[in-house]
Amino acid sequence: MTDLSADEVIDAWRDAGRSDERSLLIHPAGNDERAYRESGRAAALDVVRLLAEHGDREPSLVVDYGCGDGRVAHELARIEPAWRVVGVDASPEMVDAFDARGDAIGSTAIGMTWHTGDDRPPPVAGADVVYCYAVLIHHGWVDGAAIVARLADLVRWDGLLLIDAPLYESARERVNAHDVTTWTRPMLVDVAARAGCVVVAADVNPGEFTWADGPGPRHGRLHVLRRT
Ligand SMILES: C[S@@+](CC[C@H](N)C(=O)[O-])C[C@H]1O[C@@H](n2cnc3c(N)ncnc32)[C@H](O)[C@@H]1O
């Protein structure tokens, strides 16, 4: 079992955001701004491609859950200016960073502070797609399943939920802040079913995630869930 609660994960991210101008922990390309931006653009293009392949209509509202400083959301807003892109993050510091980055690059994406355990009602509803990059890896299985179930509530019927959870034949839960949680394929199917979704495509992102100092866990592999 993981020894980190959902609140502890959120606090860890808030503190990371405080101790660095932009936490290197969320920075898959180290402090290379260009590589960082390119990684966000590649991830945003994956969202566009998966929506074209699996979506039923041109989206109007797209939500980036656990948006961090907007690595992906700001690029998506630039690629698809007609889409309303909303970044949501548990950490107010991250949303501040999201807004600052958006202002710096002239992005139309907006950031909001909220999380799935929040007592407040969600800031968005009826999204065509909610995507969630590099969040579930930080949570244990029980919290991860609860996050997916609540995110599905933000998606309209037949809308899509794109989640990133590395799949392995034998999965394990993270035990500390430097570790990541992995899932098995049957777990993914079960978590989707309990969220009222079906898995329409699993492990579809061809890009391999790499940490700044070398190959990392297979994070960045997206799964496409449809709300039914
Ligand atoms: C590794 S960063 C990923 C940021 C962004 N998705 C990206 O790919 O660049 C994880 C982000 O998720 C946020 N986060 C972690 N757990 C969360 C939760 N349960 N609800 C909302 N945000 C969460 C953190 O505050 C942090 O900004």
The ligand as a MOL file (V3000), in Angstrom:
LIG
                    3D

  0  0  0     0  0            999 V3000
M  V30 BEGIN CTAB
M  V30 COUNTS 27 29 0 0 0
M  V30 BEGIN ATOM
M  V30 1 C 3.7400 15.9610 -12.5610 0
M  V30 2 S 2.7210 17.4010 -12.4940 0 CHG=1
M  V30 3 C 2.0030 17.2830 -14.1060 0
M  V30 4 C 1.5550 18.6080 -14.6370 0
M  V30 5 C 0.9580 18.5450 -16.0390 0
M  V30 6 N -0.1610 17.6250 -16.1070 0
M  V30 7 C 2.0170 18.1530 -17.0560 0
M  V30 8 O 1.9390 17.0290 -17.5980 0
M  V30 9 O 2.9340 18.9410 -17.2980 0 CHG=-1
M  V30 10 C 1.4220 16.9150 -11.4030 0
M  V30 11 C 0.4150 18.0210 -11.1600 0
M  V30 12 O -0.7720 17.4180 -10.6560 0
M  V30 13 C -1.2680 18.1570 -9.5650 0
M  V30 14 N -1.9970 17.2090 -8.7430 0
M  V30 15 C -1.5160 16.1410 -8.0750 0
M  V30 16 N -2.5000 15.4630 -7.5050 0
M  V30 17 C -3.6430 16.1140 -7.8360 0
M  V30 18 C -5.0010 15.8740 -7.5690 0
M  V30 19 N -5.4190 14.8410 -6.8480 0
M  V30 20 N -5.8930 16.7430 -8.0630 0
M  V30 21 C -5.5030 17.8100 -8.8170 0
M  V30 22 N -4.2410 18.0710 -9.1020 0
M  V30 23 C -3.3200 17.2220 -8.6240 0
M  V30 24 C -0.0590 18.7750 -8.9070 0
M  V30 25 O -0.3870 19.9360 -8.1770 0
M  V30 26 C 0.8290 19.0750 -10.1270 0
M  V30 27 O 0.5990 20.3400 -10.6420 0
M  V30 END ATOM
M  V30 BEGIN BOND
M  V30 1 1 1 2
M  V30 2 1 2 3
M  V30 3 1 2 10
M  V30 4 1 3 4
M  V30 5 1 4 5
M  V30 6 1 5 6
M  V30 7 1 5 7
M  V30 8 2 7 8
M  V30 9 1 7 9
M  V30 10 1 10 11
M  V30 11 1 11 12
M  V30 12 1 11 26
M  V30 13 1 12 13
M  V30 14 1 13 14
M  V30 15 1 13 24
M  V30 16 1 14 15
M  V30 17 1 14 23
M  V30 18 2 15 16
M  V30 19 1 16 17
M  V30 20 1 17 18
M  V30 21 2 17 23
M  V30 22 1 18 19
M  V30 23 2 18 20
M  V30 24 1 20 21
M  V30 25 2 21 22
M  V30 26 1 22 23
M  V30 27 1 24 25
M  V30 28 1 24 26
M  V30 29 1 26 27
M  V30 END BOND
M  V30 END CTAB
M  END
